[in-house]
C-alpha cells in the first residue's frame, strides 16, 4: 500500500493491475472481525496477521486511491474502533505489531495514530479524524520542559494532572533522559512509560496528516536538520537505542543493533515521506535538495530496503517496491510543488 502511493503515477498498466490485485486479495482475506492481514503468502494464499496494527489503515488509504470499497472500509474502521481500548480516542497496539515489527513501540503509537487520522480522512470520516488529531496533540507533543506528567496521566486510575492522587499520595513519574530540551512528538505512550526517541516516520506523518500545525511542522523539520538526519534521508529514529536502555530488547539480536534496521537505519521509503513533508510545508528548495540525496541513495543501493545509519552503506534486501514507490511519490511532490490529492489529512495541502 505504501508502494501504491507513488506507483500509481508510473502509467504502467501491469503495475496498475498489480496494485488493484493487492487491494483485492487483502480484502478477500479480511478477518471476520474486520482486520486486514499485513500480508498474504503468494504461494499458499495464507493471510498473516502478526504485524496487524497498521495493515488495515494502509489498506483504507491504498484502496481509496485505486479501488474504493466502502463496505470493507466500514468494517475495518469498526475493528479499529475496538482498538481504542480505554476510550481515549487513540488506538493501541501490542509491541512490534506495526511496520517496525521487531521493535519496542507499544501502547499508543504516534505513527499508528497519525496513520489513523489519514485513514479516517480517506474514508470521509473527517470529524473523527479531527478528534484523533486533537488527542495526539494533547498527549504526544513534548514541550521540551522535562514534564512527563502530561504524557502518562491518562494511565492513572483517577485522571488528574497533579503530582499527587486524590488521596494525596505522590505519583511516580518517569524522568526525561534524552532530548530533554527538544520539542517533538513522542513515539509511543505505554503504561506509565513513554518512548523518548524521535520517530521520523511518526513525526513526518503528523505533518502530512495535518496533526501538526504550522509552528510544530517547522519545529519538526528544523529538528531533523539540526540533528543531521537529512544528510542521507532519513534515519528511522534518533538517538539510537543502546543495550541497557529501557527500550532495548534481547530479541533485537544482531539485526537491531545501533544504526541498523529499525534502530536508526536509513530507510529510503521514509525519505519519500520526508520530501513530501517538506513540500507540504512550503520548503520547496529543501525538498529538491533532499530529493537529490534520495536519488543518490537509491542509485547506490538499487532501491535497497535500508542503509546503515552512519556509513549509509546499503543493507537488507535490494529492489524493494516501497523504496521505489516512495521515490516516485517524492518526485511527483516536487514536480507538482504540492502533495498529490488523496494523501494529506485534516489540514489540507498548505503548499
N, C-alpha and C positions, 0 to 999 in steps of 0.2 A: 504493500500500500504506500510506503514511503517512496519506492521506486516510481510509482504511478504519478506522483506529483510533477515530475519532470518528463517522464517517458511519454506522457500524453501529447507532448509538443513535438515528438520526433517525426510525426507524419508518416509513420510506417504501419501499413495495415496488419502485418503479422504481429507487431508489438501491441497494437490496439486490441487485437483479438486475444492476445495472451493476458492483457490487463483485465478484460471483461471475463475471461475464463477464471482468473484468480478470484475475482469478486464472487463469481457464481459458485465455485467449488467450496469456498469458505461459507457461503450462505447455506449451501446444501448440507454442510456438516455442522451447522449450528446446534448447540446442545438444547435439550428440551427446555431448560430454564432460561435460555436466551443468549448464553455465552457463545462467542465466536472463537474457534481454535486459533492458536498462534501459528500453526502450520498444518498442512495435510501432506502426508507421505505420498510422493508421486508414484511409487510402485504399488503400495498396498491400499492407498486412499484412506489410511487410518488417520483420524484427526488427533492432534496433540494439544492438550490444554495446560501443560505445565507452566509455561510463562504466559499466563492468561490475562494479566492485568490490563494491558493496553491494546490487545488484539481487536476487540470489538470497537473501540474508539477509532482506531485507524481504519477499520472496515467501513464505518459510517462515513468518514471523510473521503476515503477512496471511492466508495460506491456512489456518493453524491456527485462526484466529478465525471464518472463514466457510465454508470448504470444504476440510478437510484431505485431502491426497493423499500418503500415506506413501511410496509408491514414488518419486514425484518428489522429495520431501524428501530421501530417502536419496541419490538421485543428485546433488542439489545439494550436500549435505554432503560427498559423496565428492570433488566438484570443489573445494570449499573446502579440504579436507584437502591437496590438491595445491598450494594457495597458501601452505602452511606450508613455504616453500622451503628454510629452514635447519633445519627440525625443531626449532624453538624452542617450538612450541606456539602461536605467534602467526601470523596470516596477513599477507601482504604485498601491496602494490598498486603499480601504476605511478602516476606523477604525474597529477593531475587525473582520476582514474578513479572517484571516488565522487560524492556529491551536490554537492560543491564541484568541479564539472567544469571550472573554469577557474582552478585554484588550485594551490599548490605542495605540498600534502600528498602524501607518498610514503613508500615503505618500509612500516614497521609503523605504521598509523594508529590513534590512540586510538579515535575514533568507530567505525571499522570493526571493531575487535576487541571493543569493548563491545557492538556490534550482534551480533557473532558469539556472545557469551555469551547474549544474549537469544534468538537464533535456535536455539541448541542447547537452551536451556531449553524453547522452544516445541515442539521436536522430541522432547522427553523425554530428551535426552542430558545429564542433569544432572551426571554425573561429569566429562564432557569440559568442560562449561561451567565447573565449579569450577576445573579445571586452567588454562583460559584466563584466568579471573579472577585466579588466583594469579600468573600470568606478567605480567599487566597491572600488578598492584601491585608486582611485583618490578622491572620495567623502567621504567615510566612515571611513577611518583609522584616528583615533585621535592620535596626536603625543605627548600628554602629556605636551603641551606648553601653554594651555589656549586659543589658537587661534581658534575661532569658525567661522571665515570668510570663510575659505575654504569649510566648510560644508553647508553653506547656500547661497553662492554666486550664485549658479545655480537658485535660486529663484528670483534674481533681474532681472528687465526688461532689463537692459543692463549688460551683463555678464562681470564682472570685479573683480579682486581680490583686488581692492583698497578699503579703508575705506570710500572714497568719490565717489559719482557717477560722471557721465560725466559732470554734471553742478556744481560740487564742493560741493554738499550737503553731509553732514555726514550721513552715513548709520547707522541704528540701528542694533546692534549685540547682540545676547544673551551672557550672562556671564556663564562660566562653573562653576558649583557649587559643583559637586560631582566627584570623581575620577579624580581630576584636574591634578595630576602628573602621571597618568597611561597612558599606550598605549594599545589600543584595537580598535575593530570595533564598531562604534556607532550603536544602534539598529534600528533607523529609522531617515529619513530626511524628515521633513514636510515643511510647508511654513514658512520660517524664524524661524524655531524651530527644535530642534533635541532632540532625547532621549539621556539621559546621562548614563543610567544604562548599565551594562554588560549583554548582551543577550547570555546566554550559548549556546543554540542551534544554533543561528546565527553564533557565533564565531567558534563553532565546525564544522559547515558546510563550513565555509571559509577555514578551514584546509582540510577537506575531498574533497572539490571541487577543490583544487589547487589554490584557490584565494590567500590564504596566502602563502608567500614564507617561506623558512626555518627559517629566522630570526623572522618573525612575528608569525609563528607557535610556536616557542619557547617562545616568549613573552606571547602569549595567554595561553599556558599550564602552564607557571610559574605563571601567574596572578591567575589562578584557584587554584593552590596550596597555594599561598601566602594569598589568601582571604578565606581560609578554605572551599572552595566549594567542595573539593574532599573527605571530611570526610565521607559523605554518598552520593554517586554520584547520581545526581548532582542537585543543586538548579537551577531553571529556570533563575534566574537573581540575581544580587546584584548591589547596595543596593536595599532593598525593597522600594516600593512606599508608602509613608505615606500620610494620609489625609492632605490636604493643599498643597501638591506638585503639580507642573504643570500637571503631568501625572496621578493624582488621578481623579477618576470619581465617581459620586454618584451611578451609576449603578453597581459598584463593589459590593455594598451591603455587606453581611457578607461572601461572597464566596472568594473575592479577598482582604481580609484584609491582613496585612503584614505577610509573611511566609506561606501563604495559596495559593493554586491553582496556577494561573499564576504569582502571586505576591510573588515569592521567594519560592514556594513549591518545593519539591524534586520529580522529575519525573523519574521513572525507565527507561522509554524508552530513555530519553536523556542520561542516564547513559550508555546505549549501544553505542550511538554515541561518548561519551567521551572515552570509551575503544578503539573504532575504531580509533579515532584521535590520541591517544597515540601510538597505533600500527603503524599507518601511519608515525608518527614522529620518529619511531625507539626506543621509550621508552618502551621496552617490559617488563621490570621488573615492572615499574609503572603500565602498563596495567594489568598485572597479579594481582597486589595488588588491583587495583580498581575493577577488576572483582570479587575478593573475597568479597569486600564490597557490590557490586551489588548483589551478590548471597545472602548475609545475608539480604539485604533489601527486596529482592523478597520473601525470605522464611518468613520473619516477616509479610509481607503484602499480601502474596498469590498472587503475581503479581498484586499488587494494582495499581490504577490509579496514585495516587500521595501521598506524605507523607509530614508531617509538616516540614517546613524548618529549625526549631531549634531542636525539640524533635525527629524528624524522625518518629513520630507515623503514622501508616497507616491511610489514609483518602481517601475520594472519594469512588470508586467502585472497588471491587475485581475482579480477573480473567479477567484482561484487555489483549486482544490479542497483542496489540503493546508492552506492558511491557514484555510479554513472547517472542514475536518475536525478539525484540531487544536484549533480553538476549541471545537467540540462536545466533544472529549475533555477539555479543560481544565474546561469546565462540568460534565461528568459527574464528574470527580475531586472538584471542590469540593462538588457536590451529595451525593455518597456519603461524603465525608470519607475516601476511600481511592482507590487506583488500581485500576481495574476488573481483575478476574481475567483472565489471559491476556496481560497486558503488565506483568510485572515478573519479575525474574530470580532468581538463585540465593538471594538473601537474603529473598525473600518480601516481603510488604507490611507495613511496620513500623507503619503508622498504624492 
